[in-house]
Amino acid sequence: QNDRRFYVVMWKKEHQTYWKQEPFRAVGDAGVQIKVVHSIEGPGEMMRNSLWHREGKEDETRNLFNDENKIGWQAKTSYRWELMHRPSIGLIRVKFFNDKRLIVDSGDLFDNTYRGGRVGLFCFSQSKVIWSDLVTRCNGQYLSVCVSVCVFVRVFVCVFVCE
């Protein structure tokens, strides 16, 4: 894919309105979200606010999953997450753990928007994020990403697509 078309997994600590009101007022909820990004404009203010916003935004993002329990991450806490993507059947699933305790499970989601690409990580507006023990593996037709991370941020994001 490219910088206009990708999947993204985001984890917000708490309910928060983005501080720049243009091009629209973006309000985010605590919890994990999975979005399809299909931006007409590409990187810029519209994409920024669309990623932050709790709902999909026409010509920018579409939500695949919203954590109904709205569980935010805690500062100075290590988390492990597992991401599975099987592009051949459109399967996406992400799980977040604190130690061995499952915190969030998206369940099996199916979306055929993107059928290949790369895995990338980024942090939205925060410093002092520590990523550790990053592992990716393609086993035949699916990608599994396992990560341990110490979180010191408000928004935790993984961008992913698999070849």
N, C-alpha and C positions, 0 to 999 in steps of 0.2 A: 504494500500500500504506500501511502505517502503522508505528508503533513496535513492533508485535508481529509483523508479517508483512513480510519482506523477504529479499532475497539479500544475502550479505556475502562479500567477498573479504578474507582476512586473510593477513598475512605475518609470521611470527614469526622472530626472530633466532636463538633457541636453544631447546633443550628446557628447560622450566621448569614448576614446580608453582606454581599461584596461591597466594599467601600467606594468603588467608582460606579456611579449610577448610569453611566452611558456605556453602550448604546441602549441598555435597558436595565432595570433593577433586578439583579440576580440574587436569589435567596436559596441558600443551601441548607439541607437538613443533616443532622448527624447520621452516620451509618454508611454502609457500603452501597455503591451504585455501579452498575455496568451500563455503559452507553455505546451506541454506534455513532461515530462522528462521520458526518458526510457534509463537510463545510464547503459552501460555495466560495466564500471569501478566503478561507485558509487562515493561518495564524494571524491574530490581531485581537482587537477589542471584542468583536462579536463572538469569536471562538472562546476567548477567555471567559466572558460572562455566561456563555452557553454551557461550558464545562462546569462552572460553579453552580449553576441553577439546578434546582431539584427536579424540574420538569424538562422534557425535550423541547427543543426550539426549532421551529421550521427552518429548513435549509441549513441546519447546523448539527443538531444532535437528536437521537431517539433513545429513550431509556429501554433497556432490556430487563433490568432488575433494580429494585429499590428495597433495601433492608427494612421490612415492615416494623421491626423492633427498634430501629434507629439507634443501634448500639455504636457509640463513638469510641475511638481509640483513647487510651490513657497515656499521658506523658511518661517518659522514662520507663517504658514497658516494652519488653521484647515480644514480638509476634512472629508466627510462622504462617505462611499462606501457601496454598497449593492451587494452581491454575491448570485446568485441562481444556484443551481446544482440539477438536477433531473436525477440521475443515471439510473433510469429505462428506460428513453428515450434518454439519452445522452445529455440532455440540460445543457448548461452553459451560464450564462449571468452575466456581471458585469457592474455596473454603479458607476461613481465617481461624487460627488457633492461638490461645495463650497457654503456653506450656502444652499440655495434651488436651486441654479443654476446648472443644469446638465452640466458637463464638458466633460465626456467621457461615451459612451454607446457602449458596444461591440455588441449589438444586440444578437439575439438568435444564439448560436453556438451549433453544434451537434458533439459529439465525444464519442465513446463507448469504449475507451481504458481502462478506469478504472471504475469499477462498485461499488466501496465502499471504505471506509477508514476513515481517520480522518481529522480534520481541524487544521492547525498550522500557525503561523506567524513567519517571521524572517526578519531581516534587513541585507542587503549586504553592508558591509564595512563602516558603519556609526555609529556615537554615537549620543546621545541626541534625540533619537526618543521617542515620548510619544504616547502610545496606550491608549485609554480611551473608556469607555462605550462599551466594546465588548459584543456582543449578538449573540448567535447562536441558531437556532431553527430548528428542524426537524418536518415538518408538513406532515405527511403521507410519500409520496415518494420523497419529495424534501427538500433540505437544503437551508436556507436563512441566510446569515451572514450580519449583519449590524454593521458598525464600524464608530466611530468618531475618528479622529487621528490628532494630531498636528505633522507636518512633519518638521524635521530638517535634512534630509538625502538626499543622491543622488539617492538611489535606494530604492523603497518601494516594499515589496514583501509579498504576501499572498500565502501560500501553502494550497491547499484544495482538498479534496475528501470527499464524503459522504457515509454513510452506507445506 
